[in-house]
Amino acid sequence: MRIAMIGSGYVGLVSGACFADFGHEVVCVDKDPAKIERLNANVMPIYEPGLDDLVATNVKAGRLSFTTDLAEGMKGAQAIFIAVGTPSRRGDGHADLSYVYAAAREIAAGLDGYAVIVTKSTVPVGTGDEVERIVREVNPGAEFSVASNPEFLREGAAISDFKRPDRIVIGVEDDRARQVLEELYRPLYLNQAPMMVMSRRTAELTKYAANAFLATKISFINEMADLCEKVGANVQDVARGIGLDNRIGSKFLNAGPGYGGSCFPKDTLALIKTAQDYEAPVRIVETVAQVNEQRKRAMGRKVIAAMGGDVRGKRIGILGLTFKPNTDDMRDSPAIAIIQTLQDAGATIAAYDPEGVEQAKLVLDRVDYAGDPYAALDGADAMVLVTEWDAFRALDLARVKGLLKAPVVVDLRNVYRPEEMQRHGLQYTGIGR
């Protein structure tokens, strides 16, 4: 099957490469000529493990190509995916759908035969209806369907998630669109991935509901961690104790500095705004977003408290900048608010991240970036572990102790055991224990 993928960012590029690996013919389209030039040279615009090899293999096989020409890219395509950004709109927090609607207008102008237009971008309920209206307005004689096929990819594990999904959600309003999408995902039948066919609006809401629920689990366990610290309990044991209940599950119950990234912050906000528009407020999700936003600066204050309440003139070594490991994504990373809180209190910052430094430079000022974790700790008054990269899980603690000016360690991911840190003479602060 021939597929056009509009948008060669995180979702579009991963999805396009994986579809090509299934044997489909995929053209990824993007308006940025520099990005397309880099992709044609096999230089990835994002860091995602295994993506460069996957792209190179399928380009070489002739199943994957890149272009800036949408009309050329969608020629003969039976499925045209919209995988453009839907960031939070400035001013009101609603999802900015301008890129989605612009893509719809361009698609409409170039349609020359039946195709299914599929929103892969995360979009509010009713967006598919508006895409259909736009296409009919621009090209009244066009033969097409509009479907919703939300993505459920975790950054850092996106290829595995695409090829071995928990489920495939498709929202359609006619059988012809359903048949096209079922054929498109037929290779996954071998993995027995359940395909859920539902209405377009239901599919759109399913994506937001999934992210909001996962965000709720994170904020819930973070509040339990705060309570554990007050009452003398261990949040890791609490998480295990409740996570083994199949009704709850163990995932997303790791206490930490709060969630970030490209999805949870903007999607919870978009869901809140949509619910308000329909006069069906989602109070739990509103609280989840508030708890998460407040938590990030609270983690900065936690570091200050661990350092005796005053960090003015002190140097702090930060390990980990991205919102999670195995990505270079800095969007809404807790590290941003933590570092800014420490800088506001008069501290200077040295930081190291295996992949995120270049992106961090775009959003953080007055940070000394180190070439390795030990260089970030050399002469620092404290070490703060913010992102749980594998490279930070087995640090030479004797070396850490020797490099630090003061033996203060704040572990915001509970990577280390308190008794192990104490054996090495380190003054240790974790989360919720």
C-alpha positions as CSV (number, residue, x, y, z in Angstrom):
1,M,0.0,0.0,0.0
2,R,1.2,3.5,-0.8
3,I,1.2,5.9,2.2
4,A,1.9,9.6,2.5
5,M,3.0,10.8,5.9
6,I,2.7,14.6,6.4
7,G,5.1,15.7,9.1
8,S,8.5,14.1,9.6
9,G,8.8,14.8,13.3
10,Y,8.7,12.3,16.1
11,V,5.4,10.6,15.3
12,G,5.5,10.9,11.5
13,L,9.1,9.7,11.1
14,V,8.8,6.7,13.4
15,S,5.4,5.7,12.0
16,G,6.5,6.2,8.4
17,A,9.7,4.1,9.0
18,C,7.8,1.3,10.7
19,F,5.1,1.2,8.0
20,A,7.9,1.0,5.4
21,D,9.5,-1.9,7.4
22,F,6.2,-3.7,7.1
23,G,6.5,-3.5,3.3
24,H,4.4,-0.5,2.5
25,E,5.7,2.3,0.2
26,V,5.9,5.4,2.3
27,V,6.7,9.0,1.4
28,C,7.4,11.3,4.4
29,V,6.6,15.0,3.6
30,D,7.8,18.0,5.5
31,K,7.9,21.7,4.8
32,D,11.4,22.2,6.2
33,P,13.9,21.7,3.4
34,A,16.8,21.4,5.8
35,K,15.2,18.6,7.7
36,I,14.4,16.7,4.4
37,E,18.0,17.2,3.3
38,R,19.3,15.8,6.6
39,L,16.9,12.8,6.4
40,N,18.1,12.1,2.9
41,A,21.6,12.0,4.3
42,N,20.3,9.7,7.1
43,V,20.8,12.4,9.8
44,M,17.9,12.0,12.2
45,P,16.2,15.2,13.6
46,I,15.5,13.4,16.9
47,Y,17.2,10.9,19.1
48,E,15.3,7.6,19.2
49,P,17.2,4.3,19.6
50,G,17.4,2.3,16.4
51,L,15.6,4.9,14.2
52,D,18.6,5.7,12.1
53,D,19.2,2.1,11.2
54,L,15.5,1.5,10.5
55,V,15.3,4.5,8.2
56,A,18.5,3.6,6.3
57,T,17.4,0.1,5.7
58,N,14.0,1.1,4.2
59,V,15.4,4.0,2.2
60,K,17.9,1.5,0.7
61,A,15.1,-1.0,0.0
62,G,13.2,1.8,-1.9
63,R,10.2,1.7,0.5
64,L,10.9,5.0,2.3
65,S,11.6,8.4,0.8
66,F,11.4,12.1,1.8
67,T,10.2,15.2,0.1
68,T,9.0,18.7,0.6
69,D,6.5,18.4,-2.2
70,L,3.1,17.3,-0.8
71,A,1.4,17.0,-4.1
72,E,4.1,14.6,-5.3
73,G,4.2,12.7,-2.0
74,M,0.5,12.0,-2.0
75,K,0.2,10.8,-5.6
76,G,-1.5,7.4,-5.6
77,A,-1.6,7.2,-1.9
78,Q,-4.4,5.2,-0.4
79,A,-3.8,6.6,3.1
80,I,-2.6,10.1,3.9
81,F,-1.6,10.6,7.5
82,I,-1.5,14.0,9.2
83,A,1.2,13.8,11.8
84,V,2.0,17.5,12.4
85,G,2.4,19.2,15.7
86,T,-0.5,20.2,18.0
87,P,1.2,22.3,20.6
88,S,-0.6,24.2,23.3
89,R,-1.9,27.5,21.9
90,R,-0.6,30.6,23.5
91,G,-3.1,32.5,25.6
92,D,-5.7,29.9,26.3
93,G,-4.0,26.5,26.4
94,H,-6.2,24.8,23.7
95,A,-4.5,22.6,21.2
96,D,-3.2,24.6,18.3
97,L,-4.8,22.9,15.2
98,S,-3.5,25.4,12.6
99,Y,-1.0,22.9,11.2
100,V,-3.6,20.2,11.0
101,Y,-6.1,22.4,9.2
102,A,-3.4,23.7,6.9
103,A,-2.4,20.2,6.0
104,A,-6.1,19.3,5.3
105,R,-6.4,22.2,2.9
106,E,-3.3,21.1,1.0
107,I,-4.4,17.5,0.9
108,A,-7.8,18.6,-0.5
109,A,-6.2,20.6,-3.3
110,G,-4.1,17.6,-4.4
111,L,-6.6,14.7,-4.1
112,D,-7.0,12.9,-7.4
113,G,-8.6,9.7,-6.3
114,Y,-10.1,8.0,-3.3
115,A,-7.9,8.2,-0.2
116,V,-8.4,7.9,3.6
117,I,-7.1,11.0,5.4
118,V,-6.0,9.9,8.8
119,T,-5.3,12.1,11.8
120,K,-2.3,10.6,13.6
121,S,-1.6,13.8,15.5
122,T,-3.2,14.1,18.9
123,V,-6.3,16.2,18.4
124,P,-9.4,17.2,20.4
125,V,-12.8,15.7,19.9
126,G,-14.4,16.9,16.7
127,T,-11.2,17.7,14.8
128,G,-11.9,15.0,12.3
129,D,-15.3,16.6,11.6
130,E,-13.6,19.9,10.8
131,V,-10.9,18.2,8.6
132,E,-13.8,16.6,6.6
133,R,-15.6,20.0,6.3
134,I,-12.4,21.7,5.1
135,V,-11.7,19.1,2.4
136,R,-15.3,19.2,1.1
137,E,-15.1,23.0,1.0
138,V,-11.8,23.1,-0.9
139,N,-12.6,20.2,-3.2
140,P,-16.3,19.5,-3.3
141,G,-15.9,16.6,-5.8
142,A,-13.2,14.7,-3.9
143,E,-13.7,11.1,-3.0
144,F,-12.3,10.5,0.5
145,S,-12.8,9.4,4.1
146,V,-11.5,10.9,7.3
147,A,-10.3,8.6,10.1
148,S,-8.6,8.9,13.5
149,N,-5.7,6.7,14.3
150,P,-4.0,8.0,17.5
151,E,-0.5,7.0,18.4
152,F,0.6,5.5,21.7
153,L,4.4,5.7,21.3
154,R,6.7,6.1,24.3
155,E,9.8,8.2,23.5
156,G,12.8,6.0,23.8
157,A,10.8,2.8,23.0
158,A,8.8,4.1,20.0
159,I,9.8,1.5,17.4
160,S,9.0,-1.4,19.8
161,D,5.7,0.2,20.7
162,F,4.7,0.6,17.1
163,K,5.6,-3.0,16.1
164,R,4.3,-4.6,19.3
165,P,1.4,-2.4,20.4
166,D,-0.9,-3.0,23.3
167,R,-3.8,-2.1,20.9
168,I,-4.5,-0.3,17.6
169,V,-7.2,2.3,17.8
170,I,-9.0,3.4,14.6
171,G,-12.0,5.7,14.5
172,V,-13.9,5.6,11.2
173,E,-17.3,6.6,9.9
174,D,-17.6,4.2,7.0
175,D,-16.6,0.6,6.0
176,R,-14.3,1.7,3.2
177,A,-12.0,3.6,5.5
178,R,-12.1,0.7,8.0
179,Q,-11.0,-1.8,5.3
180,V,-8.1,0.4,4.2
181,L,-6.8,0.8,7.8
182,E,-7.2,-2.9,8.5
183,E,-5.2,-3.7,5.5
184,L,-2.6,-1.2,6.5
185,Y,-2.1,-2.8,9.9
186,R,-2.5,-6.4,8.7
187,P,1.2,-7.2,9.4
188,L,0.5,-6.7,13.1
189,Y,-2.2,-9.4,13.1
190,L,0.7,-11.8,13.4
191,N,1.5,-10.3,16.8
192,Q,-2.2,-10.6,17.7
193,A,-2.4,-6.9,18.5
194,P,-6.1,-6.1,19.1
195,M,-7.6,-3.6,16.7
196,M,-10.3,-1.5,18.2
197,V,-12.7,0.0,15.7
198,M,-14.8,2.8,17.0
199,S,-16.3,6.1,16.0
200,R,-14.0,8.9,15.0
201,R,-14.8,11.1,18.0
202,T,-14.4,8.2,20.4
203,A,-11.0,7.5,19.0
204,E,-10.0,11.1,19.4
205,L,-11.1,11.1,23.0
206,T,-9.5,7.7,23.8
207,K,-6.0,9.2,23.2
208,Y,-6.6,12.1,25.6
209,A,-8.2,9.8,28.2
210,A,-5.2,7.4,28.1
211,N,-2.6,10.2,28.6
212,A,-4.7,11.9,31.3
213,F,-5.0,8.6,33.2
214,L,-1.3,7.9,33.1
215,A,-0.5,11.4,34.2
216,T,-3.0,10.9,37.0
217,K,-1.0,7.8,38.2
218,I,2.2,9.9,38.2
219,S,0.8,12.8,40.2
220,F,-0.9,10.3,42.6
221,I,2.3,8.5,43.5
222,N,4.1,11.8,43.8
223,E,1.6,13.0,46.4
224,M,1.9,9.7,48.2
225,A,5.7,10.2,48.2
226,D,5.3,13.5,49.9
227,L,3.0,11.9,52.5
228,C,5.5,9.1,53.0
229,E,8.2,11.6,53.9
230,K,5.9,13.1,56.5
231,V,4.8,9.9,58.1
232,G,8.0,7.8,57.8
233,A,6.9,5.4,55.1
234,N,8.6,4.2,51.9
235,V,6.9,5.1,48.7
236,Q,8.6,2.4,46.7
237,D,7.1,-0.2,48.9
238,V,3.7,1.5,48.7
239,A,4.0,1.5,44.9
240,R,4.8,-2.2,44.8
241,G,2.1,-2.9,47.3
242,I,-0.6,-1.3,45.2
243,G,0.9,-2.0,41.8
244,L,0.7,-5.8,42.2
245,D,-3.1,-5.3,42.3
246,N,-4.1,-6.1,38.7
247,R,-6.8,-3.4,38.9
248,I,-4.1,-0.8,39.4
249,G,-0.9,-2.1,37.7
250,S,2.7,-1.3,38.5
251,K,3.5,1.0,35.5
252,F,3.8,4.8,36.0
253,L,4.0,4.4,39.8
254,N,7.6,5.6,40.1
255,A,7.8,8.7,42.3
256,G,9.9,11.5,40.9
257,P,10.1,15.2,40.0
258,G,6.9,15.2,37.8
259,Y,6.1,14.4,34.2
260,G,7.2,16.3,31.1
261,G,7.7,15.7,27.5
262,S,5.7,16.3,24.3
263,C,2.5,14.6,25.3
264,F,1.3,14.7,28.9
265,P,1.6,18.4,29.7
266,K,-0.1,19.6,26.5
267,D,-2.6,16.8,26.3
268,T,-3.9,17.1,29.8
269,L,-4.3,20.9,29.3
270,A,-6.1,20.3,26.0
271,L,-8.5,17.8,27.6
272,I,-9.2,20.3,30.4
273,K,-10.0,23.0,27.9
274,T,-12.2,20.8,25.8
275,A,-14.1,19.6,28.8
276,Q,-14.7,23.2,29.9
277,D,-16.0,24.1,26.4
278,Y,-18.5,21.2,26.6
279,E,-19.4,22.2,30.2
280,A,-18.3,18.8,31.5
281,P,-15.2,19.7,33.6
282,V,-12.6,17.1,34.4
283,R,-11.8,18.1,38.0
284,I,-9.4,15.2,38.6
285,V,-7.3,16.0,35.5
286,E,-7.3,19.7,36.5
287,T,-5.8,18.8,39.8
288,V,-3.3,16.4,38.2
289,A,-2.0,19.2,36.0
290,Q,-1.8,21.7,39.0
291,V,0.1,19.1,41.2
292,N,2.6,18.4,38.4
293,E,3.3,22.1,37.7
294,Q,3.8,22.9,41.3
295,R,6.0,19.9,41.9
296,K,8.8,20.8,39.6
297,R,9.8,24.0,41.5
298,A,9.2,22.1,44.7
299,M,11.9,19.7,43.7
300,G,14.3,22.7,43.4
301,R,13.3,23.7,46.9
302,K,13.9,20.2,48.0
303,V,17.5,20.5,46.8
304,I,18.0,23.8,48.6
305,A,16.7,22.2,51.8
306,A,19.1,19.2,51.4
307,M,21.9,21.8,51.1
308,G,21.1,23.5,54.4
309,G,18.6,26.0,53.1
310,D,21.0,28.3,51.3
311,V,22.6,27.7,47.9
312,R,23.8,31.2,47.1
313,G,27.2,31.1,45.6
314,K,27.2,27.3,45.6
315,R,27.8,25.1,42.6
316,I,25.4,22.2,41.9
317,G,26.1,19.3,39.6
318,I,22.9,18.2,37.7
319,L,22.8,14.7,36.1
320,G,20.1,14.4,33.5
321,L,18.3,17.1,31.6
322,T,15.8,15.4,29.3
323,F,12.3,14.6,30.6
324,K,13.1,10.9,30.5
325,P,16.0,8.6,29.4
326,N,16.7,7.6,25.8
327,T,15.5,10.8,24.2
328,D,16.9,14.3,23.5
329,D,13.4,15.8,24.3
330,M,13.6,18.8,26.7
331,R,9.9,19.8,26.3
332,D,8.5,20.6,29.8
333,S,11.3,18.6,31.4
334,P,11.3,18.9,35.2
335,A,15.0,19.8,34.9
336,I,14.1,23.2,33.5
337,A,12.1,24.4,36.5
338,I,14.5,22.7,38.9
339,I,17.5,24.5,37.5
340,Q,15.8,27.8,37.2
341,T,14.7,27.5,40.9
342,L,18.2,26.9,41.9
343,Q,19.6,29.7,39.8
344,D,16.9,32.1,41.2
345,A,18.3,31.2,44.7
346,G,21.8,32.1,43.7
347,A,23.3,28.8,42.7
348,T,25.5,28.1,39.7
349,I,24.8,25.0,37.6
350,A,27.0,22.4,35.9
351,A,25.1,19.7,34.0
352,Y,25.5,16.6,31.9
353,D,23.1,14.6,29.8
354,P,24.0,11.9,27.3
355,E,21.8,13.2,24.5
356,G,20.0,16.4,25.6
357,V,22.6,19.1,25.8
358,E,22.0,20.7,22.5
359,Q,18.3,20.9,23.1
360,A,18.9,22.1,26.7
361,K,21.0,25.0,25.4
362,L,17.9,26.3,23.6
363,V,15.9,26.6,26.9
364,L,18.4,27.1,29.7
365,D,20.8,30.0,30.2
366,R,23.9,30.2,32.4
367,V,24.6,26.5,32.6
368,D,28.1,25.0,32.4
369,Y,27.7,21.8,30.3
370,A,30.1,19.0,31.1
371,G,31.4,16.2,28.8
372,D,30.6,13.4,31.3
373,P,28.9,13.0,34.7
374,Y,32.1,13.2,36.7
375,A,33.1,16.5,35.1
376,A,29.7,17.9,36.1
377,L,30.4,16.9,39.8
378,D,34.0,18.1,40.0
379,G,34.1,20.8,42.7
380,A,30.3,20.9,43.1
381,D,28.6,21.4,46.5
382,A,26.0,18.8,45.6
383,M,25.0,16.2,43.1
384,V,21.3,16.1,41.9
385,L,20.1,13.2,39.8
386,V,17.2,14.4,37.7
387,T,16.9,11.9,34.8
388,E,17.5,8.2,35.3
389,W,19.7,7.4,32.3
390,D,21.4,4.0,32.5
391,A,24.8,5.8,32.6
392,F,23.9,7.2,36.0
393,R,22.8,3.9,37.6
394,A,26.2,2.6,38.5
395,L,28.4,5.6,39.3
396,D,31.6,5.1,41.1
397,L,30.4,6.5,44.4
398,A,33.9,6.7,45.9
399,R,34.9,8.9,42.9
400,V,31.7,10.9,43.4
401,K,32.6,11.5,47.0
402,G,36.1,12.6,46.1
403,L,34.9,15.0,43.4
404,L,32.2,16.8,45.5
405,K,33.2,19.7,47.6
406,A,30.3,18.7,50.0
407,P,29.0,15.1,50.2
408,V,25.4,16.0,49.3
409,V,23.4,13.8,46.9
410,V,19.8,14.4,46.0
411,D,18.3,11.5,44.0
412,L,15.0,12.6,42.4
413,R,14.5,9.2,40.8
414,N,15.4,6.9,43.7
415,V,18.0,5.2,41.6
416,Y,20.3,4.5,44.6
417,R,19.7,2.8,48.0
418,P,20.1,5.0,51.0
419,E,22.3,2.5,52.9
420,E,24.7,2.2,49.9
421,M,25.1,6.0,49.8
422,Q,25.7,6.1,53.6
423,R,28.4,3.5,53.3
424,H,30.2,5.8,51.0
425,G,29.9,8.8,53.3
426,L,27.3,10.6,51.2
427,Q,24.5,12.6,52.7
428,Y,21.6,11.2,50.7
429,T,18.1,12.5,50.0
430,G,15.6,10.5,47.9
431,I,11.9,10.8,47.1
432,G,9.3,9.5,49.5
433,R,11.5,7.4,51.7
